[in-house]
Amino acid sequence: MNYTAQIKVMPLKDLLDPQGKAVLGGLHNLGMKPIADVRIGKHIDLQINAESKEEALQIATEAATKLLANQVMEIFEVAIL
């Protein structure tokens, strides 16, 4: 069966996010002062052939752990659709 895995990768909250800070500065320059913070991450979709939703989750989690997220600097969440 085909499953879609959606993986959200974000920088750890304790780490500086220079891209997010640059976007925040740009938004403030555009007059959008109420925006207090911006964090920039990645959204990754995987198409997985698996026997079950649980197997698809295991495969997607392994992919995120081994390649898609740098666990020293990022956290990730996996959802199977």
C-alpha positions in Angstrom: 0.0 0.0 0.0 1.2 3.6 -0.7 1.5 6.0 2.2 2.5 9.7 2.3 4.9 10.6 5.1 5.1 14.3 6.0 8.2 15.2 7.9 8.6 18.6 9.6 12.2 19.5 10.5 12.8 22.6 12.7 15.9 24.0 14.4 16.2 23.4 18.1 14.6 26.2 20.1 17.9 26.9 22.0 19.8 27.5 18.8 20.0 30.7 16.8 18.1 30.6 13.6 19.8 33.2 11.4 17.5 32.7 8.4 14.5 33.2 10.7 16.0 36.3 12.2 16.6 37.8 8.7 13.0 37.1 7.7 11.8 38.6 11.0 13.8 41.8 10.2 12.3 41.9 6.7 8.8 41.6 8.1 9.4 44.3 10.6 10.7 46.5 7.8 7.4 45.9 6.0 5.6 47.2 9.0 4.6 43.9 10.4 5.7 44.7 14.0 3.3 42.4 15.8 5.3 39.3 14.6 7.5 38.4 17.5 9.6 35.6 16.1 10.2 33.5 13.0 11.7 30.0 12.8 12.5 28.6 9.4 12.4 24.8 8.9 11.8 22.2 6.2 8.8 20.3 5.1 9.5 16.9 3.4 7.0 14.6 1.7 7.9 10.9 1.2 5.9 8.4 -0.8 6.4 5.0 0.9 5.3 1.5 -0.2 4.7 -0.4 3.0 2.5 -3.2 4.3 1.0 -1.0 7.1 0.8 2.5 8.4 3.1 1.5 11.3 5.7 0.2 8.9 5.5 3.4 6.9 6.0 5.4 10.1 9.1 3.3 11.0 10.6 3.8 7.5 10.0 7.6 7.5 11.4 7.9 11.1 14.5 6.0 10.1 14.9 8.2 7.0 14.6 11.4 9.1 17.0 10.0 11.8 19.7 8.9 9.4 19.6 11.6 6.7 16.8 14.2 6.7 17.4 15.9 10.1 20.6 16.8 11.8 19.7 15.7 15.4 22.4 17.8 16.9 20.7 21.0 15.6 17.2 20.0 14.6 14.1 18.2 15.8 11.6 16.4 13.5 8.0 15.2 13.5 6.6 12.5 11.3 3.0 12.1 10.2 1.6 9.3 8.0 -1.3 10.1 5.7 
